[in-house]
Amino acid sequence: MRVHVTYTGGTIGMIDSPHGLVPGADLEGWLGTLLGESASGQ
């Protein structure tokens, strides 16, 4: 399986945190769900 992630450097969807801007979405959870469904053939 190949996974390609393209990072464009934009700030859309970013939220402010004590450590600066961070992704606002649950990227890890979204990818896990996506890959889990793909791996099980659903």
mmCIF file as gemmi writes it, N, C-alpha and C atoms, coordinates in Angstrom:
data_model
loop_
_atom_site.group_PDB
_atom_site.id
_atom_site.type_symbol
_atom_site.label_atom_id
_atom_site.label_alt_id
_atom_site.label_comp_id
_atom_site.label_asym_id
_atom_site.label_entity_id
_atom_site.label_seq_id
_atom_site.pdbx_PDB_ins_code
_atom_site.Cartn_x
_atom_site.Cartn_y
_atom_site.Cartn_z
_atom_site.occupancy
_atom_site.B_iso_or_equiv
_atom_site.pdbx_formal_charge
_atom_site.auth_seq_id
_atom_site.auth_asym_id
_atom_site.pdbx_PDB_model_num
ATOM 1 N N . MET Axp A 1 ? 0.838 -1.159 0 1 0 ? 1 A 1
ATOM 2 C CA . MET Axp A 1 ? 0 0 0 1 0 ? 1 A 1
ATOM 3 C C . MET Axp A 1 ? 0.894 1.237 0 1 0 ? 1 A 1
ATOM 4 N N . ARG Axp A 2 ? 0.483 2.235 -0.737 1 0 ? 2 A 1
ATOM 5 C CA . ARG Axp A 2 ? 1.214 3.502 -0.771 1 0 ? 2 A 1
ATOM 6 C C . ARG Axp A 2 ? 0.313 4.597 -0.224 1 0 ? 2 A 1
ATOM 7 N N . VAL Axp A 3 ? 0.89 5.469 0.563 1 0 ? 3 A 1
ATOM 8 C CA . VAL Axp A 3 ? 0.17 6.619 1.089 1 0 ? 3 A 1
ATOM 9 C C . VAL Axp A 3 ? 0.961 7.859 0.713 1 0 ? 3 A 1
ATOM 10 N N . HIS Axp A 4 ? 0.297 8.798 0.079 1 0 ? 4 A 1
ATOM 11 C CA . HIS Axp A 4 ? 0.948 10.045 -0.324 1 0 ? 4 A 1
ATOM 12 C C . HIS Axp A 4 ? 0.275 11.188 0.423 1 0 ? 4 A 1
ATOM 13 N N . VAL Axp A 5 ? 1.048 11.946 1.169 1 0 ? 5 A 1
ATOM 14 C CA . VAL Axp A 5 ? 0.531 13.107 1.885 1 0 ? 5 A 1
ATOM 15 C C . VAL Axp A 5 ? 1.227 14.338 1.329 1 0 ? 5 A 1
ATOM 16 N N . THR Axp A 6 ? 0.437 15.283 0.851 1 0 ? 6 A 1
ATOM 17 C CA . THR Axp A 6 ? 0.99 16.525 0.32 1 0 ? 6 A 1
ATOM 18 C C . THR Axp A 6 ? 0.708 17.644 1.311 1 0 ? 6 A 1
ATOM 19 N N . TYR Axp A 7 ? 1.746 18.285 1.782 1 0 ? 7 A 1
ATOM 20 C CA . TYR Axp A 7 ? 1.6 19.425 2.688 1 0 ? 7 A 1
ATOM 21 C C . TYR Axp A 7 ? 1.897 20.684 1.895 1 0 ? 7 A 1
ATOM 22 N N . THR Axp A 8 ? 0.925 21.589 1.848 1 0 ? 8 A 1
ATOM 23 C CA . THR Axp A 8 ? 1.093 22.792 1.043 1 0 ? 8 A 1
ATOM 24 C C . THR Axp A 8 ? 1.503 24.003 1.866 1 0 ? 8 A 1
ATOM 25 N N . GLY Axp A 9 ? 1.557 23.85 3.175 1 0 ? 9 A 1
ATOM 26 C CA . GLY Axp A 9 ? 2.001 24.952 4.01 1 0 ? 9 A 1
ATOM 27 C C . GLY Axp A 9 ? 0.944 25.99 4.318 1 0 ? 9 A 1
ATOM 28 N N . GLY Axp A 10 ? -0.295 25.728 4 1 0 ? 10 A 1
ATOM 29 C CA . GLY Axp A 10 ? -1.359 26.683 4.278 1 0 ? 10 A 1
ATOM 30 C C . GLY Axp A 10 ? -1.797 26.663 5.73 1 0 ? 10 A 1
ATOM 31 N N . THR Axp A 11 ? -2.609 27.65 6.111 1 0 ? 11 A 1
ATOM 32 C CA . THR Axp A 11 ? -3.097 27.719 7.484 1 0 ? 11 A 1
ATOM 33 C C . THR Axp A 11 ? -4.59 27.459 7.583 1 0 ? 11 A 1
ATOM 34 N N . ILE Axp A 12 ? -5.236 27.027 6.51 1 0 ? 12 A 1
ATOM 35 C CA . ILE Axp A 12 ? -6.663 26.707 6.561 1 0 ? 12 A 1
ATOM 36 C C . ILE Axp A 12 ? -6.856 25.528 7.502 1 0 ? 12 A 1
ATOM 37 N N . GLY Axp A 13 ? -7.771 25.668 8.437 1 0 ? 13 A 1
ATOM 38 C CA . GLY Axp A 13 ? -8.043 24.593 9.38 1 0 ? 13 A 1
ATOM 39 C C . GLY Axp A 13 ? -7.12 24.567 10.583 1 0 ? 13 A 1
ATOM 40 N N . MET Axp A 14 ? -6.202 25.524 10.662 1 0 ? 14 A 1
ATOM 41 C CA . MET Axp A 14 ? -5.281 25.575 11.794 1 0 ? 14 A 1
ATOM 42 C C . MET Axp A 14 ? -5.945 26.342 12.94 1 0 ? 14 A 1
ATOM 43 N N . ILE Axp A 15 ? -5.618 25.951 14.179 1 0 ? 15 A 1
ATOM 44 C CA . ILE Axp A 15 ? -6.135 26.656 15.343 1 0 ? 15 A 1
ATOM 45 C C . ILE Axp A 15 ? -4.962 27.117 16.2 1 0 ? 15 A 1
ATOM 46 N N . ASP Axp A 16 ? -5.202 28.186 16.95 1 0 ? 16 A 1
ATOM 47 C CA . ASP Axp A 16 ? -4.158 28.728 17.817 1 0 ? 16 A 1
ATOM 48 C C . ASP Axp A 16 ? -4.023 27.868 19.065 1 0 ? 16 A 1
ATOM 49 N N . SER Axp A 17 ? -2.803 27.625 19.488 1 0 ? 17 A 1
ATOM 50 C CA . SER Axp A 17 ? -2.529 26.855 20.7 1 0 ? 17 A 1
ATOM 51 C C . SER Axp A 17 ? -1.374 27.522 21.437 1 0 ? 17 A 1
ATOM 52 N N . PRO Axp A 18 ? -1.074 27.075 22.644 1 0 ? 18 A 1
ATOM 53 C CA . PRO Axp A 18 ? 0.077 27.638 23.358 1 0 ? 18 A 1
ATOM 54 C C . PRO Axp A 18 ? 1.402 27.425 22.613 1 0 ? 18 A 1
ATOM 55 N N . HIS Axp A 19 ? 1.413 26.487 21.665 1 0 ? 19 A 1
ATOM 56 C CA . HIS Axp A 19 ? 2.628 26.186 20.904 1 0 ? 19 A 1
ATOM 57 C C . HIS Axp A 19 ? 2.577 26.761 19.491 1 0 ? 19 A 1
ATOM 58 N N . GLY Axp A 20 ? 1.666 27.711 19.247 1 0 ? 20 A 1
ATOM 59 C CA . GLY Axp A 20 ? 1.512 28.288 17.917 1 0 ? 20 A 1
ATOM 60 C C . GLY Axp A 20 ? 0.354 27.64 17.186 1 0 ? 20 A 1
ATOM 61 N N . LEU Axp A 21 ? 0.351 27.73 15.875 1 0 ? 21 A 1
ATOM 62 C CA . LEU Axp A 21 ? -0.722 27.136 15.085 1 0 ? 21 A 1
ATOM 63 C C . LEU Axp A 21 ? -0.535 25.631 14.98 1 0 ? 21 A 1
ATOM 64 N N . VAL Axp A 22 ? -1.643 24.901 15.153 1 0 ? 22 A 1
ATOM 65 C CA . VAL Axp A 22 ? -1.641 23.445 15.043 1 0 ? 22 A 1
ATOM 66 C C . VAL Axp A 22 ? -2.846 23.038 14.205 1 0 ? 22 A 1
ATOM 67 N N . PRO Axp A 23 ? -2.803 21.872 13.565 1 0 ? 23 A 1
ATOM 68 C CA . PRO Axp A 23 ? -3.961 21.424 12.786 1 0 ? 23 A 1
ATOM 69 C C . PRO Axp A 23 ? -5.196 21.318 13.671 1 0 ? 23 A 1
ATOM 70 N N . GLY Axp A 24 ? -6.308 21.842 13.179 1 0 ? 24 A 1
ATOM 71 C CA . GLY Axp A 24 ? -7.543 21.813 13.952 1 0 ? 24 A 1
ATOM 72 C C . GLY Axp A 24 ? -8.282 20.502 13.818 1 0 ? 24 A 1
ATOM 73 N N . ALA Axp A 25 ? -8.024 19.776 12.779 1 0 ? 25 A 1
ATOM 74 C CA . ALA Axp A 25 ? -8.716 18.511 12.543 1 0 ? 25 A 1
ATOM 75 C C . ALA Axp A 25 ? -7.956 17.366 13.205 1 0 ? 25 A 1
ATOM 76 N N . ASP Axp A 26 ? -8.668 16.282 13.436 1 0 ? 26 A 1
ATOM 77 C CA . ASP Axp A 26 ? -8.051 15.072 13.986 1 0 ? 26 A 1
ATOM 78 C C . ASP Axp A 26 ? -7.468 14.278 12.821 1 0 ? 26 A 1
ATOM 79 N N . LEU Axp A 27 ? -6.333 14.738 12.301 1 0 ? 27 A 1
ATOM 80 C CA . LEU Axp A 27 ? -5.727 14.122 11.119 1 0 ? 27 A 1
ATOM 81 C C . LEU Axp A 27 ? -5.371 12.663 11.365 1 0 ? 27 A 1
ATOM 82 N N . GLU Axp A 28 ? -4.793 12.368 12.52 1 0 ? 28 A 1
ATOM 83 C CA . GLU Axp A 28 ? -4.394 10.988 12.822 1 0 ? 28 A 1
ATOM 84 C C . GLU Axp A 28 ? -5.616 10.067 12.873 1 0 ? 28 A 1
ATOM 85 N N . GLY Axp A 29 ? -6.688 10.518 13.517 1 0 ? 29 A 1
ATOM 86 C CA . GLY Axp A 29 ? -7.909 9.712 13.586 1 0 ? 29 A 1
ATOM 87 C C . GLY Axp A 29 ? -8.543 9.534 12.217 1 0 ? 29 A 1
ATOM 88 N N . TRP Axp A 30 ? -8.56 10.599 11.425 1 0 ? 30 A 1
ATOM 89 C CA . TRP Axp A 30 ? -9.147 10.54 10.087 1 0 ? 30 A 1
ATOM 90 C C . TRP Axp A 30 ? -8.381 9.566 9.197 1 0 ? 30 A 1
ATOM 91 N N . LEU Axp A 31 ? -7.046 9.652 9.236 1 0 ? 31 A 1
ATOM 92 C CA . LEU Axp A 31 ? -6.242 8.735 8.425 1 0 ? 31 A 1
ATOM 93 C C . LEU Axp A 31 ? -6.404 7.295 8.893 1 0 ? 31 A 1
ATOM 94 N N . GLY Axp A 32 ? -6.451 7.086 10.216 1 0 ? 32 A 1
ATOM 95 C CA . GLY Axp A 32 ? -6.639 5.736 10.745 1 0 ? 32 A 1
ATOM 96 C C . GLY Axp A 32 ? -7.955 5.136 10.301 1 0 ? 32 A 1
ATOM 97 N N . THR Axp A 33 ? -9.007 5.935 10.348 1 0 ? 33 A 1
ATOM 98 C CA . THR Axp A 33 ? -10.316 5.465 9.895 1 0 ? 33 A 1
ATOM 99 C C . THR Axp A 33 ? -10.287 5.16 8.405 1 0 ? 33 A 1
ATOM 100 N N . LEU Axp A 34 ? -9.716 6.063 7.636 1 0 ? 34 A 1
ATOM 101 C CA . LEU Axp A 34 ? -9.641 5.882 6.19 1 0 ? 34 A 1
ATOM 102 C C . LEU Axp A 34 ? -8.843 4.636 5.826 1 0 ? 34 A 1
ATOM 103 N N . LEU Axp A 35 ? -7.684 4.47 6.431 1 0 ? 35 A 1
ATOM 104 C CA . LEU Axp A 35 ? -6.839 3.315 6.133 1 0 ? 35 A 1
ATOM 105 C C . LEU Axp A 35 ? -7.442 2.034 6.686 1 0 ? 35 A 1
ATOM 106 N N . GLY Axp A 36 ? -8.118 2.102 7.828 1 0 ? 36 A 1
ATOM 107 C CA . GLY Axp A 36 ? -8.765 0.927 8.403 1 0 ? 36 A 1
ATOM 108 C C . GLY Axp A 36 ? -9.869 0.412 7.5 1 0 ? 36 A 1
ATOM 109 N N . GLU Axp A 37 ? -10.677 1.311 6.966 1 0 ? 37 A 1
ATOM 110 C CA . GLU Axp A 37 ? -11.746 0.911 6.054 1 0 ? 37 A 1
ATOM 111 C C . GLU Axp A 37 ? -11.158 0.369 4.76 1 0 ? 37 A 1
ATOM 112 N N . SER Axp A 38 ? -10.091 0.996 4.284 1 0 ? 38 A 1
ATOM 113 C CA . SER Axp A 38 ? -9.453 0.545 3.051 1 0 ? 38 A 1
ATOM 114 C C . SER Axp A 38 ? -8.849 -0.846 3.231 1 0 ? 38 A 1
ATOM 115 N N . ALA Axp A 39 ? -8.218 -1.082 4.387 1 0 ? 39 A 1
ATOM 116 C CA . ALA Axp A 39 ? -7.563 -2.361 4.636 1 0 ? 39 A 1
ATOM 117 C C . ALA Axp A 39 ? -8.564 -3.495 4.79 1 0 ? 39 A 1
ATOM 118 N N . SER Axp A 40 ? -9.76 -3.19 5.316 1 0 ? 40 A 1
ATOM 119 C CA . SER Axp A 40 ? -10.752 -4.241 5.521 1 0 ? 40 A 1
ATOM 120 C C . SER Axp A 40 ? -11.615 -4.455 4.282 1 0 ? 40 A 1
ATOM 121 N N . GLY Axp A 41 ? -11.406 -3.636 3.263 1 0 ? 41 A 1
ATOM 122 C CA . GLY Axp A 41 ? -12.134 -3.809 2.008 1 0 ? 41 A 1
ATOM 123 C C . GLY Axp A 41 ? -13.504 -3.171 1.994 1 0 ? 41 A 1
ATOM 124 N N . GLN Axp A 42 ? -13.786 -2.285 2.925 1 0 ? 42 A 1
ATOM 125 C CA . GLN Axp A 42 ? -15.093 -1.629 2.967 1 0 ? 42 A 1
ATOM 126 C C . GLN Axp A 42 ? -15.084 -0.371 2.146 1 0 ? 42 A 1
